[in-house]
Amino acid sequence: MEKAVLAYSGGLDTSVTIRWLSDQGYEVHAVAVDVGQREDFGEIVERGEQAGAASVRVVDAVDRYAAEFLSPAIKANGLYEGKYPMVSGLARPCIVEEVVTVAREIDASTVAHGCTGKGNDQVRFEVGFGVLAPDLQVLAPIRDADIPREKAIGLAAEWGIPIASLVKTYSVDENLWGRTAECGPLEDPWVAPPEDAFERTASPPDRPTEPTEVVVAFDRGLPVALDGEAATLPEIIRALDALGGGYYGFGRVDMIENRRVGIKSRELYEVAGALAIIHAHQALEDLTMERDLAHHKPLMEQRWADLVYDGQWFSPLRQAIDAYVDATQSHVSGEVRLRFEPGSCTVVGRRSPHSLYDLSLATYGAGDAFDQSDAAGFVRLYGLGLKTWSATQGERGA
């Protein structure tokens, strides 16, 4: 019997996929990768076994996910379309690697996922499998066997797979970096998101009115401490997520997003920890990064985010951009003070031993070291090209 390794979330579609693959003659080994989602993995294992999996393995990848995937995202200020910290796009290549590792270990011929044909994840999984394991067959039963949600619910009932905890109003994905929600009432872009669509951010009536400040310390582009206490990256993300999102309701993103497959979708995100860290990191870069480098890096950040979102994590271009980004971070060390208020997070202070801010040059008061007599000649030379153009080709010279 051929073996198939399934990227298993424990949800409706992947649970149905287990039984579908089993009925096709495969010995199914489900791999649930822990990337920081708030799930009961004991229930996930039990559900997979009830669906017919020969084995259900839970892989603890939280620390590796933070170190190898979220760390580059922080240094690159990774926001798709300038808004979305790519909760799913960063997790999928980590999951792909774990699934391929298990497939090699048990000598499987096939890998599988439970994605539909409309989403981005099918691209991320299959492109990743194609790079890391081109010899393995890839199956996507929900997409290729055309199993819509209603049919999947019916099959689960027919096959005795418990679905009470699987079928929800919203389609949700979650990990250490945040939470995503779509479907249901969110499919109408005119409708305000119902409060029951949120889980990780406080509702407006529950948010405190008094602000709170926290100091995030960075070392070469990565957060390493909160309020002077050293902490791991997962600890810092969770702490800022709980404070900013769970307490102050910061981190809600409601956006119309351009999917890789060519359609627009309405997505809801709760990403308090991710956005707080990226805001702080950007502020520290503003303080420590030379002007031309500071102007050029965002161009590379946008390309980096597009690559990750589009399932190109394993591409040489992403790796090359990472090398560029790493080279920009050698002096991005220091502290940033964040102020949380109801629904918001604001940078209110920043300092660094590598700061390029020179008070003696910036001040307009006593102690000004800037020689203003240099400015007149600079301005004349700076505008010389335009002055020449205007005299010969502009309206006055025409």
N, C-alpha and C positions, 0 to 999 in steps of 0.2 A: 504494500500500500504506500502510495506517495505521501510525503509529509508536506504540509503547508503551515507556514508561520504567519499568524494574523496580528496586525497592529490593533490591539484590542482596547477600547475605551470603557467597555462595560455598559455602553448605551444600547438603545434599541437596534440600530442598524448593524453594529458589529456583533451583537448577540445573535441576530438572525443570520448574519454571515457565517457564523460558526456552524449552524445547523445546515445551511445551504451547501457549504463546502463538504461537510460530512456526507450529505446525501449524494454528492458528486464523487464520492469514493476517497476523499482525502482524510488522512489522520491529521487533525487540526491541533496545533499548539498555539495558544493565545498568549500574547505578550502585552501586559499592561505596564506602561512606563510611568513611574512616578516622577513628574516634573513640577511637583508642588501643588497639584490640584487638591481641593478639599473633598476627598472621596473616602469612603469606607472600602478599602481594598479587600477586606475580608468578604464583603458582599460581592464585590466584583469577581473574585475568584469563584465563589459559590455559584454566581449567575453563569459564568462561563462554563463551569462543569455541568450545570443543569442544561445548558444549550448543547452539550455534546462534545466539548473540547477534550482531547486526550490529556492535555495539561494546560494549566493557566499559571503563568509565571509573572510575578511582580518584580520589576527592576527598579531599584532606588537610584534615580539619576539626578536628584535635586542639586547636589553639589556640582556635578559635572555640567549640568544645564546652566547653572549660574556662572561657572568659571569659563566654559568654552563657548557659550552662546549669548548669555546676557552681558557678560563683560565687554565683548566687542561691540554690542549694541549700545551700551552706555558711552563708550569712547567715541562711537560714530554718531551719537545723538540720533539713534535710529528711529525715525518716525515716518511711516508711509503717508504720503501726501501731506506731510507736515503736521499730522494729527495723531496717528495711530502707532503705538509702540510695538505692534506686530506680535501680540500674544501667541497666536497660532503659528505664524510663519517662522518664528524662532524655535518653537518646540518641535515642529515636524522633522527637521533633519536630525535632531537628537534621537527621536523615536525611530527614525529610519535606521540609524546606526545600531541601535539596540536590537531591532528586529533582524537585521542582517547578521549580527553577531550570533543570535540564537539559531538562525537558519544554518549558518556554517557549523555550529556546534552539533546540531542533530542531523546534519546532512539532508536538509530539506531541498526539494526541487522547486518550491513555489513560495512566494510571499503574497500577502493579500492585505487589502484595506477595505473599509466600509464607507467610502466617500460616494457622494452622488456626482452626477455629471455637470452640475452647475457651479460647484465650489472651487476654491483655490487648492484645497488640500489634495485632491486627486493629482494635481500637477506636482505639488511638493513631494508627495510620496513616490510617484512613479519616476520622476526625474532623478530623485535621490537613489531609488533602487537601481535605476539604469546606470548610474555612475559607479555605485559601490558593488553591485552584484548583477552585471549585465547578463550573466548566464542563467539567472533565475527567472522563472515564469512569474508574471504579475497578474493577479486576478482582482477584479473589482465588481463583485456580484450585484451590489445595490445599483450600481450604474449600468453594468453590461446586461444584467438580467431584467433591467427595468422594473425595479421594486420600489414603487412610491411609498410614502410614509403610511398611508392607509393600508396598503397591502402588507407592509412589514408588520403592522400591528396585528392584522389578521393572522399572518403566519406565526407570529410569536404565540398567539392564543392557541392556534391549532397544534403547535409543537410543544406546548406546555412550558414555554419560557415565561417566567413571571415578568410582567411589564408595568405593574402599578407604579413603580418608582422610576420607570424609564420614559414614559410618555408624559411630556410636559408641554405647556403652552409655547414655550420658547426653546429654540435650539441653542444650547449653551456649550461653550468650551472654556476651560479654565486651567490655569497653572500659576506658578509662582509670580509671573510677570503681570497677571491680571485676569479679567474675566470678560468673555464676549457673549452677546445674546443677539439672536435674530429670530425671524418668523413671527407668527401670530399677529397681534395688533401692530407690531413694528413694521410690517410690510407696507403700511400706508404711511408715506413720508410726511403727510399732513397731520397725523395723529401724534400728540405728545406722548412720550414714553410713559406707560403706566408705572406706578411705584412698585408693582409686583415684579417688574422686569429686573429690578436691582436687588442685589444680595450683599455686596461688599461695600456699599456706600450708604451713609445715613440719610434718611429722608429729611427734607427741610425743617419740619417741626421739631425734629430730634437733635438738631445741631446746636452746639453751645454758642453763646453770643460773644464770650470773651476769647480773644486770640491766644494762641500758644506759639512759641518759637522753639526751634530745634536747630542745632548746629551739626552739619554734615561735614566730616573731614575726608579729603581725597588724597590719594597718593598715586601720581602718574596716571590720572584720569579715572581712577576707580574709588568708590566710597569705601572707607576702612573703619570709620568710627562715627558714633552718634553722641553728641554732648560730651565729648572727651573720652568715651568708653569704647575701646576697640571691639569690633563686631565683624562677623562674617557677612558676605554679601547677601545670602538668604535672610539672615537676621535683620539686616538693615532694610531690605525690601519689605519684609513682613511688618516691621515696626512702623515704617512710614505709611504703609498701606492701612494699618490699623488706626493710626493717628489721623492721617489726612483723609482717608476714605471712610473708615468705620466710625469715626468720631465727628469729623467736620464735613463729610459729604463731598470732599474734593475728588476729582479724578473721573467724573462722568464725561464721556465723549459720545455724542450722537452725530453720526456722519453718514453722508451718501458717499459710498466708496466705489471705486472703479476696480472690479475684479479682473483677474488675468484672463478669464474666458470671454471677456468682452461685454459683460452686463454690469449695470449699476445695482448696488444693493444698499439697503439701509441697515447699518450696524450700530449696535450699542456696546460701549466698552466701559468697564470700571478698572481704571489703571492708576490709582492714586500713587502707589509707591514708585511705579515706573516713571510717571510724569514728574514727580517731585525730584527724583534723582537726575533726570535729564535736564530739568530747569536749573538745578544747582550746578550741574556739570557745565552747561552752557555759560552760566554766569562766571564760573571760574576760568573758563577759556577766554572770555572777554577780557579778563584781568591779566592773563598771562601770555596770550598769544599775539605774535607780531601781526601787524595790520594786513599785509598781503596774504599771509597764511590764514588769518581769520576770515578773510573774504573768499578764499579759494576752497577751504575745507567744506563749507556747506554744499558746494556743488558735488563733491565726492560723497557726502553724506546722503544726498538725494539718490544718487546712483546706487549706493550701497543698499539703501532701504528698498528700492525697486527690485534689486536682485534677490534680496531675502524674501520679500513678499511674493515674488514670481517663482519661487522654488529653485533658485539658482545658488543655493548655499554652497554647494560643492564645486562651484565654477572657479576657474583660475582668476577671473576678474575680481570676484569677491575676495579671494585670498590676497591679491595684489593691493586692493584698496585697504584691506586690513593692515598690511605692512605700512602703507602710507599713513593711515590713521595712527598706528602705534608710534610712528616717528614724530607725530605732532604732540604726543602726550607726555614727553619727558619732563616738562616743567608745569604740567597741570596738577599741581599739588597745593593744598591749602585748605581753608575752611569757608563754608557758605552758610549763612544764617537764613533759615526759611521761617516765614510766618504763616501759620494756618489760621484762616478765618472761615466762617460758614461758606462752603462751596468754593473756596479759593486757596491757593498757595502762592506766596509772593517771596521773591528773593529780596531781603532787606539789608544784607551785608555780605561782604566777601573780603578775604585777605589771603595773602600768599607770600612766602619768602621769595618767590620768583616773579612778583608783581611787576608789570611794566608801567604801572601808574606812578608817576613822579609828581608829588605834590608841589615841588618847587617849580615845575614847568606848568602845572595845571592851574595853580592858584592865580586869582586876580588881585590878591591882597599883597600885603608886605611879604617880602621874602621871595618875590617872583624872580626866578632865574632865567626866564625866557627873554632873549634879546630881541625886542620887537623891531629893532632897526633892520634885522635880517628879512623881515616879512615883505617889505616893499619890493625888493628885487626878486624875491621868490614869486610874488604874485604877478609881476610883469612878465617873467619868463614863462610861468605856468599858462598865462593867457595869450602868449605871443602867437601860437598857431591859430587860434580862433580869431584873433585880431587881424592876422594876415588874410585868412579866408574871407572874413567879413568885408575887408577892403577891396578884394578882387572878385569874389564870387557871390557874396551875399547881396542883400537887397541894395546896399549902398554902392556896391561895385558893379552891379548888373547893368 
